[in-house]
Amino acid sequence: MSTQMTVYPAHYINGQWVKAQSPETLPVHDSSTEALMATVPAGTAAEAEAAVLAARAAFEGWAALPVETRAAYLDKVAAGVKARTEDLAIAIAREVGMPLKMARAVQVGGPAWHWGNFAKVARQFQWEKTVGNSLVVREAIGVVGCITPWNFPLSQITLKIAPAMVAGCTVVLKPSEIAPVNAMILAEIIHEAGLPPGVFNLVNGMGPVVGEVLATHPEVDMVSFTGSTRAGKRVGELASQTIKRVALELGGKSASVVLDDANFEAAVKGTVSACMLNSGQTCSAHTRLLVPAGRYEEVKALAQAAIAKFSIGPSLEEGSKLGPLVSAGQRDRVLGFIRTGIEEGADVIAGGAEAPAFDKGYFVQPTILGIKATDTLAQEEIFGPVLVVIPYKDEEDAVAIANSTIYGLGGAVWSGTDEHAMKVARRLRTGQVDINGGPFNGQAPFGGYKQSGNGRENGIYGFEEFLEFKAMQLKPSAS
């Protein structure tokens, strides 16, 4: 298992590795040890523009290829991702902090499946349809700028570039500067798959430099962004100047609503697990646990039992169930929120702002706080291993609290019957709701209401984001 430092000196533009123009580099740190694990080049605006122009030059030829040809390339990439599972899993475990065993299954296994699934979606898609005297066809939107986050880096890259490319688009990717190593490995896999030059391009760099070129460039037809709501607003503002399509997958403050007739042990255990996945660094994490006020003490005991099973440790260490956060900045941000919660009078059910006993690494104790629906931690996205428990008076109050944030990405409802849970779920203003612990479905649309964004990812829904409609009106034949 290699943990040596790697220097990446080039961007991937127009089918080849192109030595970076600037000597400036961006450091990538191992989140468990704080050691420098890699450097990537800090891309310039000129390099971003070169990638955009390469994508533009490749678009017409790529879009004209048969769907089967494009889908076959995706199958090659899927096979390449599977073949390099260990390289990718180790890189992501070190960059992001997810324990290695889980990184293999979630951070790499998921993307490998999506590459193959988007190939199937494209093969089965109805590209043309007759509506009255019109032939309605679906066509690739064009050049797509993809700006991706660090928390599920390979997944978010895949959910953008795979459907875009098989739809006939060409892409320019700016991966997160905090977790770019997995993207560099993926670029190697794509290169080996032999895609035509310019179809896939990768430029590392900072958002205000490389990202803003993708958002503003007139030769970019669409920008797909995943990240914070604050940064998403900036992308949307810049993109509006050229009227390009914008897909945004942003923040969340998802509520897990436990109704009075639910199996409380299953509900609390399931919510704690959904909150703590990836050390809470998940936009759709169930970070608010809403419970009947009269059963608060019962929930506290169940939550303490559930959280005790989350052994914390370095991501490459066997037995770690909860790893560190991605960076020192993220750790400090999360600790600041915990302190704020305690200052506002939170009931500390588990954990707290004291650092775990590790010499190195960006660790935060898994923490559960009992709070009021109006407290800061009930509204702000924390993005760490922090669950808040909020009592409610009755079902009406539970729905009101669940809907009382600017976000609407995920959520859950727990009840004695699926019918009761679904009745409440229909009232939640959010893009996904898990019913009694229903598992994630990679074919179902993923995306948010309100300030959690617009557009959808996964399956046919994510694929159609990268297509335009064209209607060709035919003259009716004389009868």
C-alpha positions in Angstrom: 0.0 0.0 0.0 1.9 3.0 -1.3 1.7 6.3 0.7 4.6 8.1 -0.9 4.3 11.6 -2.2 3.4 12.0 -5.9 4.0 15.1 -8.1 1.6 15.6 -11.0 3.2 18.2 -13.4 0.6 18.4 -16.1 -3.1 19.0 -17.1 -4.9 16.7 -19.5 -5.9 18.8 -22.6 -6.9 17.6 -26.1 -6.0 14.0 -25.6 -2.6 14.4 -24.0 -0.8 15.4 -20.8 0.3 19.1 -21.2 3.0 20.4 -18.9 1.6 23.2 -16.7 2.4 26.8 -17.7 2.8 28.0 -14.1 5.4 26.7 -11.6 2.8 27.2 -8.9 1.4 24.0 -7.4 -1.4 23.0 -5.1 -0.7 20.8 -2.1 -2.8 17.7 -1.3 -2.6 16.5 2.3 -3.3 13.1 3.8 -6.2 13.8 6.1 -5.2 11.2 8.7 -1.5 12.1 9.0 -1.4 15.7 7.6 1.6 14.6 5.5 1.9 16.1 2.0 0.7 13.2 -0.3 0.7 15.0 -3.7 1.0 18.2 -5.6 -1.0 19.2 -8.7 -0.4 22.2 -10.9 -2.3 25.4 -10.3 -4.0 25.9 -13.6 -4.2 29.3 -15.3 -7.1 31.0 -17.2 -5.2 30.4 -20.4 -5.0 26.7 -19.8 -8.7 26.5 -18.9 -9.4 28.3 -22.2 -7.2 25.9 -24.2 -9.2 23.0 -22.7 -12.5 24.7 -23.6 -11.4 25.3 -27.2 -10.2 21.7 -27.5 -13.6 20.5 -26.3 -15.3 22.8 -28.8 -13.2 21.5 -31.7 -14.0 17.9 -30.7 -17.7 18.4 -30.2 -19.2 18.0 -33.7 -17.3 14.8 -34.5 -18.0 13.2 -31.1 -21.7 14.1 -31.2 -22.0 12.6 -34.7 -20.7 9.2 -33.6 -23.3 6.4 -33.1 -24.6 6.1 -29.6 -23.2 2.6 -29.4 -19.7 3.8 -30.1 -19.9 6.4 -27.3 -21.4 3.8 -24.9 -18.6 1.4 -25.7 -16.1 3.9 -24.6 -17.9 4.3 -21.3 -17.8 0.5 -20.8 -14.0 0.7 -21.2 -13.8 3.4 -18.6 -16.0 1.4 -16.2 -13.6 -1.6 -16.6 -10.6 0.7 -16.1 -12.1 2.1 -12.9 -12.8 -1.5 -11.6 -9.2 -2.5 -12.5 -7.8 0.4 -10.5 -10.1 0.2 -7.5 -7.3 -0.1 -5.0 -5.4 2.9 -6.3 -8.5 5.0 -6.3 -9.8 3.8 -2.9 -6.4 4.5 -1.2 -6.2 8.0 -2.8 -9.7 8.9 -1.7 -9.3 7.4 1.8 -6.2 9.6 2.2 -7.6 12.7 0.6 -11.1 12.7 2.1 -10.8 10.6 5.2 -13.3 7.9 4.5 -12.1 4.5 5.9 -10.5 2.4 3.2 -13.0 -0.5 3.2 -15.9 1.9 2.8 -14.0 3.9 0.2 -13.7 0.8 -1.9 -17.4 0.1 -1.8 -18.9 3.6 -1.9 -16.3 6.0 -3.3 -15.1 3.7 -6.1 -17.8 0.9 -6.4 -20.5 3.5 -7.0 -18.8 5.3 -9.8 -17.7 2.1 -11.5 -21.4 1.1 -11.6 -22.5 4.5 -12.8 -20.1 4.4 -15.8 -21.6 1.2 -17.0 -25.2 2.3 -16.1 -25.0 5.5 -18.2 -23.9 3.4 -21.2 -27.0 1.3 -20.7 -29.2 4.4 -20.3 -27.9 5.9 -23.6 -28.4 2.6 -25.5 -32.0 2.3 -24.3 -32.9 6.0 -24.7 -35.6 7.2 -27.1 -33.8 9.8 -29.1 -36.7 10.7 -31.4 -40.4 11.0 -31.1 -43.2 12.1 -33.4 -45.6 14.6 -31.9 -48.3 15.6 -34.4 -46.6 16.9 -37.5 -43.3 17.4 -35.7 -40.3 15.1 -35.2 -38.9 15.9 -31.8 -35.2 14.9 -31.5 -32.8 15.0 -28.5 -29.3 16.4 -29.1 -26.2 17.0 -27.0 -26.2 20.5 -25.5 -22.5 21.0 -26.4 -19.4 21.8 -24.3 -19.9 21.2 -20.6 -17.8 22.7 -17.8 -17.8 20.4 -14.8 -16.8 21.8 -11.4 -16.7 19.1 -8.7 -16.3 18.9 -4.9 -14.0 17.0 -2.6 -16.4 14.9 -0.4 -17.4 12.2 -2.9 -14.9 13.3 -5.6 -15.0 10.4 -8.0 -18.7 10.0 -7.7 -19.5 13.6 -8.5 -17.0 13.6 -11.4 -18.7 10.5 -12.8 -22.2 11.8 -12.4 -21.3 14.7 -14.6 -18.8 13.6 -17.2 -20.2 10.1 -17.9 -23.7 11.1 -18.9 -22.5 14.3 -20.6 -20.1 12.3 -22.8 -22.4 9.5 -23.7 -25.1 12.1 -24.6 -22.6 13.5 -27.1 -21.2 16.4 -25.2 -17.5 17.1 -24.7 -16.3 18.2 -21.3 -13.8 20.2 -19.3 -13.4 19.1 -15.7 -12.1 21.2 -12.8 -11.8 18.8 -9.9 -11.6 20.0 -6.3 -8.2 21.3 -5.5 -8.5 19.6 -2.0 -9.0 16.1 -3.4 -7.7 16.0 -7.0 -5.6 12.8 -7.0 -8.5 10.5 -7.8 -9.3 12.7 -10.8 -5.8 12.4 -12.1 -6.1 8.6 -11.9 -9.4 8.7 -13.7 -7.8 10.8 -16.5 -5.2 8.1 -16.9 -8.0 5.5 -17.2 -9.9 7.7 -19.8 -6.7 8.2 -21.8 -6.1 4.4 -21.9 -9.7 3.9 -23.1 -8.7 5.8 -26.2 -11.4 8.5 -26.4 -10.9 11.0 -29.3 -8.8 14.0 -28.4 -10.7 16.9 -26.8 -13.7 14.9 -25.7 -12.4 14.9 -22.1 -10.2 17.6 -20.6 -9.0 18.2 -17.1 -7.5 21.4 -15.7 -6.6 21.5 -12.0 -6.8 24.8 -10.2 -8.7 27.2 -8.0 -12.4 28.1 -8.5 -11.8 31.9 -9.0 -9.3 31.1 -11.8 -10.2 27.9 -13.6 -13.8 27.6 -12.4 -14.7 31.1 -13.5 -13.4 30.5 -17.0 -15.8 27.6 -17.3 -18.7 29.6 -15.9 -18.1 32.6 -18.2 -16.6 31.3 -21.4 -19.0 31.8 -24.4 -17.9 28.4 -25.9 -19.2 26.6 -22.8 -22.8 25.7 -23.3 -23.5 24.4 -19.9 -21.9 24.4 -16.5 -22.6 21.6 -13.9 -21.5 22.5 -10.4 -21.6 20.6 -7.1 -20.5 22.4 -3.9 -21.6 25.0 -1.4 -24.7 27.1 -1.9 -22.6 30.2 -1.6 -20.3 29.1 -4.5 -23.2 27.9 -6.5 -24.8 31.3 -6.4 -21.5 32.7 -7.8 -21.5 30.2 -10.6 -25.1 30.9 -11.5 -24.4 34.6 -11.5 -21.4 34.3 -13.8 -23.1 31.8 -16.2 -26.1 34.0 -16.6 -24.1 36.5 -18.7 -23.9 34.0 -21.5 -27.3 32.4 -20.9 -25.7 28.9 -20.5 -27.6 26.1 -18.8 -26.7 25.7 -15.2 -27.1 22.6 -13.1 -26.4 23.1 -9.4 -26.2 20.4 -6.6 -25.7 22.4 -3.4 -26.0 22.2 0.3 -28.5 20.4 2.6 -29.9 20.2 6.1 -31.9 17.0 5.8 -34.4 16.1 8.4 -35.0 12.5 9.6 -38.6 12.6 11.0 -39.4 9.9 13.5 -43.2 9.5 13.9 -44.7 8.3 17.2 -45.6 4.9 15.7 -42.1 4.2 14.4 -39.6 1.5 15.5 -37.4 4.0 17.4 -34.4 1.8 17.8 -34.2 1.2 14.0 -35.0 4.9 13.3 -32.3 6.3 15.6 -29.7 3.8 14.5 -30.5 4.4 10.8 -30.3 8.2 11.2 -27.0 8.1 13.1 -25.5 6.0 10.3 -27.0 8.3 7.6 -25.5 11.3 9.4 -22.1 9.9 10.1 -21.4 8.5 6.6 -18.1 10.0 5.3 -17.7 11.7 8.7 -20.8 13.8 8.0 -19.2 15.2 4.8 -22.3 14.5 2.8 -24.6 17.1 1.3 -27.7 14.9 1.8 -26.7 13.6 5.3 -29.6 13.3 7.7 -28.3 15.9 10.2 -31.5 16.8 12.0 -33.3 14.1 14.0 -36.9 15.2 14.7 -38.6 13.2 17.5 -41.7 13.5 19.6 -41.0 15.7 22.6 -42.4 13.1 25.0 -39.8 10.5 23.9 -36.7 12.7 23.9 -35.0 10.9 26.8 -35.7 7.5 25.1 -34.1 8.8 21.9 -31.0 10.2 23.8 -30.3 6.7 25.2 -30.7 5.1 21.8 -28.5 7.7 20.1 -25.7 7.2 22.7 -25.8 3.5 22.1 -25.7 4.0 18.3 -22.9 6.5 18.3 -20.7 4.4 20.6 -20.2 1.9 17.7 -18.5 4.5 15.5 -14.8 3.8 16.3 -12.7 6.7 15.1 -9.3 6.3 13.5 -7.0 6.9 10.5 -8.6 6.0 7.2 -6.1 3.3 6.3 -6.3 1.6 9.7 -8.3 -1.6 9.9 -11.2 -1.2 12.2 -11.8 2.5 11.7 -15.5 3.2 11.1 -15.2 7.0 11.2 -12.2 8.8 9.7 -10.9 12.4 9.9 -12.3 15.4 8.1 -10.8 16.5 4.8 -8.7 19.4 6.0 -7.6 21.5 9.0 -10.0 24.3 7.8 -13.0 21.9 7.7 -12.1 20.5 11.1 -11.9 24.0 12.6 -15.2 25.0 11.0 -17.0 22.0 12.4 -15.5 22.5 15.9 -16.7 26.1 15.7 -20.2 25.0 15.0 -20.1 22.6 18.0 -19.0 25.3 20.3 -21.7 27.6 19.0 -24.3 24.9 19.7 -23.0 24.5 23.3 -23.0 28.3 23.8 -26.6 28.4 22.7 -27.5 25.9 25.4 -27.4 22.6 23.5 -27.8 19.3 25.5 -24.6 17.4 24.8 -25.8 13.9 24.2 -22.5 12.6 22.9 -19.1 13.9 21.8 -18.3 17.6 22.0 -15.6 20.1 20.9 -12.7 18.4 22.6 -10.2 16.9 20.0 -9.9 13.1 19.9 -6.6 11.7 21.1 -4.5 11.6 17.9 -1.2 13.3 17.4 -2.0 14.1 13.7 -5.0 14.2 11.5 -8.1 16.4 11.1 -10.3 14.5 13.6 -13.5 15.5 15.3 -15.5 13.5 17.8 -18.8 12.1 16.5 -21.2 14.5 18.3 -24.9 14.6 19.1 -26.6 17.7 20.5 -30.1 18.3 21.6 -31.3 21.7 20.4 -34.2 23.9 19.5 -35.6 24.3 16.0 -34.6 27.9 16.0 -30.9 27.4 17.0 -28.0 28.0 14.6 -27.2 24.3 14.3 -30.8 23.6 13.1 -30.3 25.9 10.1 -26.6 25.9 9.1 -25.0 23.1 7.1 -22.2 21.8 9.3 -20.6 19.2 7.0 -19.1 17.1 9.8 -20.0 14.3 12.2 -22.6 16.3 14.1 -26.3 15.2 14.6 -28.8 17.5 16.2 -31.9 16.2 17.9 -35.0 18.4 17.8 -38.2 17.7 19.7 -41.5 18.4 18.1 -45.1 18.8 19.5 -47.1 16.9 16.9 -47.0 15.8 13.3 -47.9 19.3 12.0 -45.0 20.7 14.0 -42.7 18.0 12.7 -43.5 18.9 9.0 -43.1 22.6 9.7 -39.7 22.1 11.4 -38.5 19.8 8.6 -39.4 22.4 6.0 -38.0 25.4 8.0 -34.6 25.7 6.3 -33.4 27.2 3.0 -32.4 23.7 1.9 -34.3 20.7 0.5 -32.0 17.9 -0.6 -32.6 14.7 1.3 -34.6 13.4 4.3 -36.3 10.5 5.9 -39.5 9.5 7.5 -39.9 6.6 9.9 -43.3 5.2 10.8 -45.0 1.9 11.8 -46.3 1.7 8.2 -44.9 2.8 4.9 -48.3 4.4 4.1 -48.2 6.7 7.1 -44.5 7.6 6.3 -45.3 8.4 2.7 -48.2 10.6 3.6 -45.8 12.7 5.7 -43.0 12.4 3.1 -45.3 14.0 0.4 -45.4 17.1 2.5 -41.7 17.6 2.8 -40.1 20.1 0.4 -37.1 18.0 -0.5 -35.7 16.1 -3.4 -35.4 12.6 -1.8 -37.0 11.0 1.2 -36.0 7.6 2.6 -39.0 5.7 3.8 -38.3 3.5 6.9 -34.6 3.1 5.9 -35.1 2.6 2.2 -31.7 2.4 0.5 -30.2 4.8 -2.0 -31.2 4.1 -5.6 -28.7 5.1 -8.3 -31.5 5.1 -10.9 -33.7 7.6 -9.0 -33.3 11.4 -9.5 -31.0 13.0 -7.0 -31.1 16.8 -6.5 -32.7 19.5 -4.4 -35.5 21.9 -3.9 -35.0 25.5 -2.8 -31.4 26.5 -2.2 -30.2 23.0 -2.5 -30.0 23.6 -6.2 -31.6 22.7 -9.5 -31.3 19.9 -12.0 -31.0 16.2 -11.2 -28.3 13.5 -11.3 -28.4 9.7 -11.6 -29.9 7.4 -14.3 -32.0 8.7 -17.1 -32.7 11.9 -15.1 -29.1 12.9 -15.0 -28.5 11.9 -18.6 -31.3 14.1 -19.9 -29.7 17.2 -18.2 -27.2 17.2 -21.0 -29.6 17.1 -23.9 -31.5 19.8 -25.9 -34.9 19.4 -27.6 -35.2 20.1 -31.4 -38.6 20.1 -33.1 -38.7 19.6 -36.9 -42.1 20.6 -38.3 -43.1 18.4 -41.2 -45.6 19.4 -43.8 -48.6 17.0 -43.5 -48.9 14.7 -46.5 -51.9 15.4 -48.8 -54.7 12.9 -48.3 
